Amino acid sequence: MLGWALVRSAVTSLVMSALMVVAPVTSRAAPAPEAGPEEALDQKLAVWRFDALGIDPELVARLETLFRMELDRLDKQAMPSRRDIDRAITGDARECTGEEKCLAAIGKKLGVDVILTGTVGQLGDNYVLTIKAVDVATAKSLQKIQSDPLRGQPDELIEGVRVAAYRLLAPEQLHGAIQVQTDLLGAEVELDGKALGKTPLPHNGVLGKLALGKHRLRVAAAGYEHPYEDDVEVRFQKVSPVVVRLVPSTQVIGTGKIERIEQRPFYTRTWFIVAAGILAVGVGAAVGYGVGHVKVCHYGTNGMASGC
């Protein structure tokens, strides 16, 4: 148990260290044009807090900071900071643990339209993020989501938090892209069974605005026996490159029948063998006939042969 606790502590420290490095860099760096939201929200938002469920509160605070940063990119209006919230909310209101009524009251004090809160729990080696949004005017929950299990790698944690922000407030902008890279000309491209045209595809082969997750890509071309067919993972606001190379099929000219011509000695030919056999039989018969007949001669008293 002590060894497992030390391992968990080391992993948590590694993740927090990575998040401490990534978060400031992200806040200073100007986002790429294609990485930003297509249409920014025009509601005033606030994040109440993320509560830790059996895990290190400092790690949860880092994830909350990442979530706030993503909302800042997604919303046109500036969000109240953690310091602003701590100054404005005092007394019993600080004990609010996610009930719609107390969240709405906090939202009114902060002067926002929507207030968000969440929890971060641990499921085995993974983290699960649960977030809900409450409409301040009606004190009703607008939406509640639960993230897919997030592994303890910093890049996956960051992407999971970003996906959660968009899934909650801008699900229509939750997509990625595939880029088909190939030197084939005229190859048929299909995605999830839908024909998309022939290579080279427009936009440098980029297929954009695809739902996150796995998509079935198929590329087939004349003269190539086996098409390319595989599942491609689409990641949030990323372009997944796919390099397609096909192996040419064996081309057959004419009937495809291969004729083998061999030069053999005449004495191995069938006609020679048959003729030699007949000749041997004839010679054998003649010899046998000669051997089977005995010549008889009669000699007279004068010594002369006759009747041979």
Secondary structure as UniProt FT lines:
FT   HELIX           2..28
FT   HELIX           33..35
FT   STRAND          45..53
FT   HELIX           57..74
FT   HELIX           82..88
FT   HELIX           91..95
FT   HELIX           100..110
FT   STRAND          114..123
FT   TURN            124..125
FT   STRAND          126..135
FT   TURN            136..139
FT   STRAND          140..146
FT   HELIX           154..169
FT   HELIX           171..173
FT   STRAND          175..181
FT   STRAND          188..191
FT   TURN            192..193
FT   STRAND          194..198
FT   HELIX           203..205
FT   STRAND          206..211
FT   STRAND          213..220
FT   TURN            222..223
FT   STRAND          228..234
FT   TURN            236..237
FT   STRAND          239..243
FT   TURN            254..255
FT   HELIX           266..268
FT   HELIX           270..292
FT   STRAND          298..299
FT   TURN            301..302
FT   STRAND          305..306
//
